[in-house]
Amino acid sequence: MIWSLLIAAFTLVAAAVITARAIRRRHMHLWLPGYCLDEVRRLASIRSSPNEIDVILCIADHFEPHWGGVGDEVATSRVEKWIREYPIALGGFRDSDGRPPRHTFFYPIDQYDARCVESLAGLCRAGFGEVEIHLHHDNDTAENLERTLRAWTERLAHRHGLLGRWPDGRIAYGFIHGNWALDNSRPDGRWCGVSNELGVLAHTGCYADFTMPSAPDPTQTRTINSIYYAKGCTGSRKSHDRGLQVGTSPAPSDSLMLIQGPLRLWWPHGLLPRIENGCLQANQVPTLKRLDQWIKAGVGVPGRPGWRFVKLHTHGAVEANAGVLLGSAMVQFHTALQDRARRDRSFRFHYVTAREMYNLAKAAESGFPGSVAESLNFEVRGPLARPDNTLNQEKPARSVKSPSPSQLANR
């Protein structure tokens, strides 16, 4: 009897140690406490959940044609695949407002290729999405970052007719940080260097950041499953670790909105949990079962509890991932969405770009009573229909502190 108790105790202790090490190795200690509290709140509020829901679906693509340090020929072929296949594979689908799937290409300005960008601009002008800003940088400064962002947002806007506009006409852009290192958040200080990056982004016209979640990366914030405001602070890293939820108080001055994707634990295949982080790739295809997890994450704004913001992420230029996003898995997912909406009148879904998702968050925050369709251009209007001048085929000199191809391969 005593030996049985000792063995049982030893087994429990060993299991606890193994679990603790696994949690630490995957950096879950950063967000697991908050997640457990959120789950308790979610379960307690199930009875008060709205009967009708609008799923607001945005795919934020870290779209890197030169991923892995490949040459221009491979990069161009990756883009051409999207231009050729996206309208054919997905152009026939429609959401609850009658709009086709909308893809947001966060293009890395540190890997700028004029022909690739112009090709994507053409796809977007056909109604299939928008282009925003992605950036890898290292050992940077706030001054250089501001120069970089201003120069490249001007180039994308005036040369390619991309990026949105604030009501006063200024260029507006959405942002995703390379290597997840927003606001110098990596423990080793690599892949950024700017501790007040949030302030620089807000100052240069960024309407929202879409980097999170980054789990299981150590850059993951304690704040999860949220749309919130955070302020940069000179000399302070990872200022977006905490923030003020949108819709609970007025936006603080000089703050930046952060729109996070879902981050949950679930058990799709037995005893071992899986981290659901909203990633779409070769081994994480979209399904209705995953959709249920994305909805349960509860990302939204208090003023419109029926609006469920589902921001997903991917690296769609890579061949294996493009095979999912342009292939049968995505076709089946969109088909299933349409079938679900047809069977269930309380379920609606809406394809949106990152800019449109931001506008919906602002509309909900303001108490605007309009529908999703009526709120898509609530604050930041869409890109210009055509570029301001003709396309110059020469590539500009790069002002970004870019990683080497070998470093990019380890992205």
TAZIBEL-V547695 format. One record per residue. N is the residue number from 1. RES is the residue in one letter. PHI is phi in whole degrees, -180 to 180 (999 if undefined). PSI is psi as a letter, one per 30 degrees, with the letter a starting at -180 (* if undefined). Layout:
# TAZIBEL-V547695
[[N,RES,PHI,PSI] [N,RES,PHI,PSI]]
This chain:
# TAZIBEL-V547695
[[1,M,999,e] [2,I,-64,e] [3,W,-63,e] [4,S,-64,e] [5,L,-65,e] [6,L,-64,e] [7,I,-64,e] [8,A,-63,e] [9,A,-64,e] [10,F,-62,e] [11,T,-63,e] [12,L,-64,e] [13,V,-64,e] [14,A,-61,e] [15,A,-63,e] [16,A,-64,e] [17,V,-64,e] [18,I,-62,e] [19,T,-63,e] [20,A,-61,e] [21,R,-67,e] [22,A,-65,e] [23,I,-62,e] [24,R,-67,e] [25,R,-64,e] [26,R,-97,g] [27,H,59,g] [28,M,-74,f] [29,H,-62,f] [30,L,-70,e] [31,W,-125,f] [32,L,-63,e] [33,P,-59,e] [34,G,-65,e] [35,Y,-64,e] [36,C,-62,e] [37,L,-64,e] [38,D,-63,e] [39,E,-66,e] [40,V,-61,e] [41,R,-65,e] [42,R,-63,e] [43,L,-65,e] [44,A,-71,f] [45,S,-104,g] [46,I,-58,e] [47,R,-64,f] [48,S,-95,g] [49,S,-66,k] [50,P,-64,k] [51,N,-74,e] [52,E,-112,k] [53,I,-130,k] [54,D,-116,j] [55,V,-85,j] [56,I,-101,j] [57,L,-107,j] [58,C,-127,k] [59,I,-105,j] [60,A,-98,j] [61,D,-98,j] [62,H,-73,i] [63,F,-88,j] [64,E,-124,j] [65,P,-61,f] [66,H,-94,g] [67,W,-50,k] [68,G,83,g] [69,G,74,g] [70,V,-72,l] [71,G,-80,l] [72,D,-63,e] [73,E,-64,e] [74,V,-67,e] [75,A,-60,e] [76,T,-64,e] [77,S,-66,e] [78,R,-64,e] [79,V,-69,e] [80,E,-60,e] [81,K,-60,e] [82,W,-66,e] [83,I,-62,e] [84,R,-77,e] [85,E,-97,f] [86,Y,-60,e] [87,P,-61,e] [88,I,-72,e] [89,A,-74,e] [90,L,-120,f] [91,G,-64,f] [92,G,-86,f] [93,F,-81,l] [94,R,-138,k] [95,D,-88,a] [96,S,-69,f] [97,D,-104,g] [98,G,81,g] [99,R,-106,k] [100,P,-77,l] [101,P,-54,k] [102,R,-120,k] [103,H,-110,k] [104,T,-109,j] [105,F,-94,j] [106,F,-83,j] [107,Y,-89,k] [108,P,-75,j] [109,I,-68,f] [110,D,-76,f] [111,Q,-123,h] [112,Y,-58,k] [113,D,-137,j] [114,A,-59,e] [115,R,-68,e] [116,C,-63,e] [117,V,-65,e] [118,E,-66,e] [119,S,-63,e] [120,L,-64,e] [121,A,-60,e] [122,G,-64,e] [123,L,-62,e] [124,C,-70,e] [125,R,-65,f] [126,A,-79,f] [127,G,102,g] [128,F,-104,g] [129,G,155,a] [130,E,-147,l] [131,V,-110,k] [132,E,-130,a] [133,I,-102,k] [134,H,-124,k] [135,L,-150,k] [136,H,-105,k] [137,H,-152,l] [138,D,-149,k] [139,N,52,h] [140,D,-90,l] [141,T,-126,l] [142,A,-62,e] [143,E,-66,e] [144,N,-68,e] [145,L,-62,e] [146,E,-64,e] [147,R,-60,e] [148,T,-61,e] [149,L,-65,e] [150,R,-65,e] [151,A,-64,e] [152,W,-81,e] [153,T,-68,e] [154,E,-62,e] [155,R,-64,e] [156,L,-65,e] [157,A,-73,e] [158,H,-87,f] [159,R,-87,e] [160,H,-119,f] [161,G,68,h] [162,L,-106,l] [163,L,73,l] [164,G,-83,a] [165,R,-136,k] [166,W,-70,l] [167,P,-56,f] [168,D,-87,g] [169,G,96,f] [170,R,-66,l] [171,I,-68,k] [172,A,-121,k] [173,Y,-148,l] [174,G,-96,l] [175,F,-139,k] [176,I,-131,k] [177,H,-85,k] [178,G,-67,k] [179,N,60,g] [180,W,64,g] [181,A,-89,h] [182,L,-54,k] [183,D,56,h] [184,N,57,h] [185,S,-89,f] [186,R,-70,k] [187,P,-58,e] [188,D,-89,g] [189,G,76,g] [190,R,-86,l] [191,W,65,g] [192,C,-163,c] [193,G,103,f] [194,V,-106,j] [195,S,-78,f] [196,N,-112,h] [197,E,-64,e] [198,L,-59,e] [199,G,-65,e] [200,V,-64,e] [201,L,-60,e] [202,A,-62,e] [203,H,-71,f] [204,T,-102,g] [205,G,103,g] [206,C,-67,k] [207,Y,-90,f] [208,A,-167,l] [209,D,-103,k] [210,F,-124,g] [211,T,-72,e] [212,M,-79,l] [213,P,-84,l] [214,S,-117,g] [215,A,-55,k] [216,P,-93,g] [217,D,-73,k] [218,P,-68,f] [219,T,-78,f] [220,Q,-58,k] [221,T,-84,l] [222,R,-70,e] [223,T,-74,k] [224,I,-134,l] [225,N,51,h] [226,S,-139,l] [227,I,-115,j] [228,Y,-150,l] [229,Y,-103,k] [230,A,-139,l] [231,K,-116,k] [232,G,-74,l] [233,C,-140,k] [234,T,-57,k] [235,G,86,f] [236,S,-118,k] [237,R,-89,l] [238,K,53,h] [239,S,-67,f] [240,H,-86,g] [241,D,-61,e] [242,R,-133,l] [243,G,-172,a] [244,L,-106,k] [245,Q,-62,k] [246,V,-61,k] [247,G,96,f] [248,T,-100,f] [249,S,-157,l] [250,P,-59,l] [251,A,-64,k] [252,P,-62,k] [253,S,-63,k] [254,D,63,g] [255,S,-92,l] [256,L,-123,k] [257,M,-79,k] [258,L,-120,k] [259,I,-112,j] [260,Q,-95,l] [261,G,-90,l] [262,P,-71,k] [263,L,-143,j] [264,R,-145,l] [265,L,-107,k] [266,W,-149,l] [267,W,-121,i] [268,P,-77,f] [269,H,-134,h] [270,G,116,b] [271,L,-77,e] [272,L,-84,k] [273,P,-75,l] [274,R,-121,k] [275,I,-82,j] [276,E,-98,j] [277,N,-120,g] [278,G,73,g] [279,C,-87,k] [280,L,-113,j] [281,Q,-160,a] [282,A,-57,e] [283,N,-104,g] [284,Q,-139,i] [285,V,-84,l] [286,P,-74,k] [287,T,-144,l] [288,L,-68,f] [289,K,-64,e] [290,R,-68,e] [291,L,-56,e] [292,D,-60,e] [293,Q,-68,e] [294,W,-63,e] [295,I,-68,e] [296,K,-63,f] [297,A,-59,f] [298,G,71,g] [299,V,-70,k] [300,G,-178,a] [301,V,-124,k] [302,P,-54,e] [303,G,-66,f] [304,R,-134,i] [305,P,-63,f] [306,G,-81,f] [307,W,-89,j] [308,R,-107,j] [309,F,-86,j] [310,V,-118,j] [311,K,-102,j] [312,L,-104,l] [313,H,-137,l] [314,T,-162,l] [315,H,-119,i] [316,G,-77,f] [317,A,-76,f] [318,V,-66,k] [319,E,-55,e] [320,A,-63,e] [321,N,-75,e] [322,A,-60,e] [323,G,-62,e] [324,V,-78,e] [325,L,-70,f] [326,L,-112,g] [327,G,-112,a] [328,S,-65,e] [329,A,-62,e] [330,M,-73,e] [331,V,-60,e] [332,Q,-63,e] [333,F,-66,e] [334,H,-66,e] [335,T,-63,e] [336,A,-66,e] [337,L,-60,e] [338,Q,-63,e] [339,D,-64,e] [340,R,-64,e] [341,A,-66,e] [342,R,-70,e] [343,R,-81,e] [344,D,-119,j] [345,R,-71,f] [346,S,-86,f] [347,F,-113,k] [348,R,-129,l] [349,F,-136,k] [350,H,-139,k] [351,Y,-82,k] [352,V,-137,l] [353,T,-88,l] [354,A,-60,e] [355,R,-62,e] [356,E,-67,e] [357,M,-64,e] [358,Y,-60,e] [359,N,-60,e] [360,L,-67,e] [361,A,-64,e] [362,K,-68,e] [363,A,-64,e] [364,A,-64,e] [365,E,-62,e] [366,S,-81,f] [367,G,84,g] [368,F,-61,k] [369,P,-86,g] [370,G,-70,l] [371,S,-77,l] [372,V,-58,e] [373,A,-60,e] [374,E,-80,f] [375,S,-111,g] [376,L,-65,f] [377,N,-120,h] [378,F,-58,e] [379,E,-128,e] [380,V,-94,j] [381,R,-82,l] [382,G,-74,l] [383,P,-64,l] [384,L,-63,l] [385,A,-66,e] [386,R,-138,l] [387,P,-63,l] [388,D,-74,f] [389,N,-143,l] [390,T,-73,l] [391,L,-75,k] [392,N,-89,k] [393,Q,-77,f] [394,E,-76,k] [395,K,-84,k] [396,P,-78,l] [397,A,-67,k] [398,R,-86,k] [399,S,-103,g] [400,V,-87,k] [401,K,-79,j] [402,S,-93,k] [403,P,-69,l] [404,S,-76,l] [405,P,-56,e] [406,S,-67,e] [407,Q,-70,e] [408,L,-63,e] [409,A,-65,f] [410,N,-97,g] [411,R,-53,*]]
